[in-house]
Amino acid sequence: MILAIGLAIVLLVILIGMWWPWLRQYGRLSWRWPLGFSLLIPILILLGYQQLGHYSSVQQEALRQQEAARLNSVVDKQSSDPTLFLLQQRIRQSPDNGELWFSLAQHYLYRNEFEDALVALQQTERLQGVSAALDAARATLFYYQSGQKMTDDVVYWLQQALAKDPLQYTALMLQANDNFTHARYAQAIAIWQQLLESDNPDIDRAVIIRAMTFARAMQPSS
C-alpha cells in the first residue's frame, strides 16, 4: 500500500514537471506531446511491473527446482548401506512421510554425512513443522560437524529445543555428554539424574546409570 502511494506521488510529480512548462509557454495550443508522454509513462511502469513479476516467478521456479534437486540427491544417493537403501526406497513410495525423512536425517548423521542430514531435516520440518526433537537433531548435527564443539549454532538449537521441551532427551544427552567429554563430571551427572527422575519412557536407564557410575569414578576424590 505504501509503495503504491509512493509510486503515485512520483508519477504525479513527473506529470506536473512535463505539463507545466508546456502550458506556460503554449497554453492550450500544444497539448499533444505532454499528453502522449503522460500516457506513455504509466504504460512503461505497468510493463516494468509485469517484467518484474515474471522475473520473480522465474526466480521462484529456479529455487523450487534447486530444492527438488537437493532432495533427490539424498534419496537417490548410491550406497551399499542396506539401511540407507531401505529408507530411500520407503521415501520414494511415501515422499510426504515426515517420520521417514527424520529417520533418513538421523541415519545420515550417524554416517557423518552432515549436509545430507541437514537437507533431510529441513524436509522433515516442511512436512511436520517445528518441534523440540527437530531442534535437538539440528544441535546434534552442528555439534558433530564442528568436531564436538559447543558453537553458537549448537547452543542456539539446544536452547530452542529445551524451550519447547525442558526434558527433551536428545538435547539433554548432548549437554551431558559434552560435560563428560570436558571432564565436567558433576554437571554431566546432574543432567543424567534429571533424566532418570523424569517420566520419559524413551530414555535408556541402563545406559544412563552406567554413564553416571563411570562419571562418579572419574571424579577426583575430595
N, C-alpha and C positions, 0 to 999 in steps of 0.2 A: 504493500500500500504506500509506504513512504517512498519507495523507489519510483512508483508511478507518478506520485505528486511531483517529485523532483524532476522527472523527465518532462512532465507537462510544463513546469515553470521554465525549464531550459528551452523547450520548444517555443513557448510564448516570447521569451526574450529574443530568440533568433528571428522570429517573425516580425516583431517590432523593429528590430535592427534592420531588416530588409525593407520593410514598408515605409518607415519614417522618412528616409532620405528621398525616396521617390515621390512621396506625397508632398513633401516640402518643395521639391523642385518643379514637379509637373502637375501637381494637383490631381485631377481625375483623368487626365489625358493619357497617361502611360501606366495602366494598371495591369497589363498582361504579364510582363516579366516578373514582378513580385508575386502575382497570383500563381504563376507557374511554379516558381520556387517554393511557394507556400504549400502547394500540393505535392511537390517532389520530396520535400523533407520527410513528412510522415510516411510516405511510401518507402523511402530508403530505411527509415527506422524500423518499419514493420518487416522489411526484407532482412534487416540485420538481426532482428529478434528470431526470425524464422531460421536463419543460418545458425545462430547460437543454440537454439533448441535442437536443431539437427546435430550439431557438434556434441551437445550434451548427451543425446541419445547414442551417438557413436561411442562416446566415452563409456557410458554405462554398459553397452553391449561388449565392449572390449574388456572391461573389468569382469563381466559375467563369464566370458569365455576364459579369461585368465584363471578365475576361481575354479571353473569346471575342470580346467587342465590340471590344477593343483590337486583337486580331489581325485581325479582319475589316476594321477601319478602314485598316490598312496594305495589305491585299490588295485591297480594293475602292476604294482612293483613285483618283479620276478624274484623269487627266493625259494630255497629248498626247505625253509622252515614250514613244517606241516600245520602248526597252529596259525601262523600268519596266512597261509594259503586258505585255510578253512574260514577264517574271519573275512578275508577278502571275498570269498565265494558267497558267504551269507549276506554280506553288504550289497553285492551285486543283485541278489534276489530281493533284498529289503533295504533299498537305499535311504529310506526315511526313518530307519530304526536308530534312534539316538543311542540306545544302550550298546548296540553293536559298534557304533563309531567310538564310543567311550572305551570299550574293550580293545578296539584296534589301537587307540591312542596309548592305552596302558601297555600294550604289547610292544609298540614301537619304543616307548620309554624304556621298557625292560631291555630292548636291544640297543639302547643308547643312540637311537636314530631320532634325534630331538626335533628336527624340522618337520619330519613326517608326523611325529606325535602331536606337534602343535597344530598342524593342519587338521588332524582328526579331532582334536579338542575343540577347535573353532567350529567345525561342522556339528559336533555334539551340542554346542551352545546354540547354534542356529535352530536345531531341531527340538531341544529340550528347554532352552532358556538357561539363565544363570543359576548356579547352585553352589553350596559350600564345597561339595565334592569336586566340582569342576575347578573352583578357585584353588583348592588344595592340590589338585593334579597339576595345575599350572605352576604353583610354587615348587612342587617336587621336580618338575621338568627343568625349570630355570636353576634350581639348586644343583642338580647333577650336571647340567650343561655348563655351569660356571666352575666345575671342579669342586663341588661340595662347599660352596661359599654362600653366606647369607648376604646376597646382593640386595640392592634396593627393590628389584623386581620380586625377588623371593619374599622379602619382608612385606611388600605391598599385598601380594596374593595370599600370604598367610593371614594378614590382618583381615582381608576381605572374607576369607573362609571362616575364621573364628568369630567374626562379627555376625555372620549368618547362623553359625552353629558353634557355640563355645566348646563343645566336646567332639568336634569333627576329628575322627580317628586319624586320618592321613596327616592332617596338619599338625596335630599334637605329637604324633610319632616322629614326624620330621624334626620338630623342635627338640624332642627328647634325644633323638639320635645325634643331632648336631651338638647338643650339650655334651653328650657322652664322648663324641669324637674329639672334642676340645677339652676333655678332662674336667668338665663342669658336672661332676657326678651327682652332687646334691640336687642341682636343677633338673637333671635327667630323671632322677628317682622321684622327685616331686610330681613331674608330669606323668610318669608311668603310674604312680599311685592314684593320681586324679582319674586316669583311665580305668584302673581297676575298680574304683569306687563308683563308676558310672554304670548306667543300666544298658550300655551299648552292647547288643548281642553279637556284633560283628568283630569285637576285639578278640585276639588270641591271648587268653590269660596265661597260658603256659609259657608262651614266648616272652611276655612282659615280665613274668615272675623270674624267669631265668636271667633276663637282662638286668633286673633290679638286684638280684643276688650277685651277679658279676660286678655291677657298678659299686655295690657296697664293699666288695672285696678289694676293689681298686682304690677306694678312698684311703687317704693317708690316716694312719692311726693317730688319735689325739693323745 
